Amino acid sequence: MSIFDFLKVRKKAPTASIAKERLQIIVAHERGQRDEPDYLPALQKELVAVISKYVKIDQEHVQVALENQGSCSILELNITLPDR
């Protein structure tokens, strides 16, 4: 290894791809240890908070459903958006 190897600028992995990989690991771990989704209320709250940044929504018009189809889980989030 030469001194030039230390001076080279190393490219860092994009933050989004690292976060995505970590989330996939967490989701896979959660699926292996759960019977019921205990994270669902927190996930719903965070999703509604993000959507509320851009559109004013009523918390009463939010419906969440989780469906299991074999080895796949489907999360369905229905939010009634107000008329413009």
N, C-alpha and C positions, 0 to 999 in steps of 0.2 A: 504494500500500500504506500503510495507516495503522498507527499504533502499536498499535491493538487487534488487528491481525492477528498481531502478535508475542506477544501475551498469551494468545491462544486456546490451549487445551490440545488438542494434536493427538493423535488416537488412533493407537496403534501397531498394526501388523498382529499378529495372534496368532502367538506363537512356533511353535506346532504347524504352522500353515499355511505359514510360511516354511520350516520344516524339511522339510515334505512337498515343497514346490516344489524345494528344493535336491536332495533325494533323487531326485526324478524326473529332474532334469537330469543327475545323476551316473549314474543307471541308463541313461539314453538314451545318454550318452557312452560308457559301458562297453560297451554292446551294439554300438555302431558300431566299436569297436576290438578286439574279441576274437574268437577262434575257440573257445577254451575258457574257462570261467568260472574265473579265477584268484582271485576273491573268495569262492568257495564255501566253502572251509575256514574263513575268518574269519567269514563269515555264519553258518555252522553253529555255530561256537563261541559267538558272541554270542547266538544264539537259544536255545541250550541253557542258557547262563548266566542268561538272563532267566527261562526256565521253571523253572530250578533254585531261583530265589528263592522260588517258591511251592510247588513239589512236588519231593520228593526223587526223582531219576531216576538210572538207571544209564547211564553213557556207552556201554556196549556195546549198549544197546537203542535206539539212535538210528540211523535210516536216512534218508539224504538222496538224492533223485533230482532230476535236472534234465532236463526234456523240452522239446524245441523243436517247436512246431507252427506252421510258416509264420513269420510275423513275431512270434509270441508265444512267450515262454518260461514254462514252468510249473515252479515249485520245489515239490517235495513233501517234507515233513519228517514222518516217522513216529517217534513216541516211545511206547514201551510204558510206561504209567503203572503204578505199583505198586497192588496192592489195598489198600483202606483197612482 
